[in-house]
Amino acid sequence: MGRRRWPRERDCAAQGARRHCRRAGPHSSRAAWWLAAGARVCMLKKMGEAVARVARKVNETVESGSDTLDLAECKLVSFPIGIYKVLRNVTDQIHLITLANNELKSLTSKFMTTFCQLQELRLEGNFLHRLPNEVSTLQHLKAIDLSRNQFQDFPEQLTSLPALETINLEENEIVDVPVEKLATMPTLRSVNLRFNPLNAEVRVIAPPLIKFEMLMSPEGARAPPP
């Protein structure tokens, strides 16, 4: 086994790969090998930085006794299992979690049942297309942000949450909305459905039935570029 390379050495390896490619030329098989090796080094470095950032943020939450866990923009593809153990003694005090702008495709039932005291959950800018049924355990949740994800169906589990006040589903692919169920929610104040391809029935039927604010873009409107 070769000796372990420390971060500075890995940086040097990546720089060496780039220099070798310039000397060998773009069509050299050896140049291609070195380019791939350099790319792997850079990828591992970024992964290491992301892990370190998550660890630092989790430790800050534990040590400060904060009610917020901020893991936005940490390149997460799933919620790290190790966090459950680290936070096991403080989960009840965490009222806000933000996982915005990561690469999440799903959340597990364990996440929902572990953080059942949440009052706000921010998940915007991921690749989510559904929520687990256990989201119904979030009986204290007041606000949820699911904007800029990949929902094609309205997550109807949210209609069972008694404290929910605001739902943000802007920039998804939702066509139909359970307007009648939303109308029975006692605390609901706002549902943001802008830049979704809502069907005509929702646009016509919703306004007379609801007592909350439903935000909708004009039919055919497109979201502005990021």
ABEGO torsion letter per residue (X at the ends): XBBBBBAAAAAAAAAAAAAAAAAAEAABAAAAAAAAAAAAAAAAAAAAAAAAAAAAAAAAAAAAGBABBBABGAGBABBBAAAAAAAAAAAAABABBBABGBABABBBAAAAAABAABABBBABGBABABBBAAAAABAABABBBABGBABABBBAAAAABAABABBBABGBABABBBAAAAAABAABABBBABGBBBBAAAAAAAAAABABBBBBBBBGBBBBBX
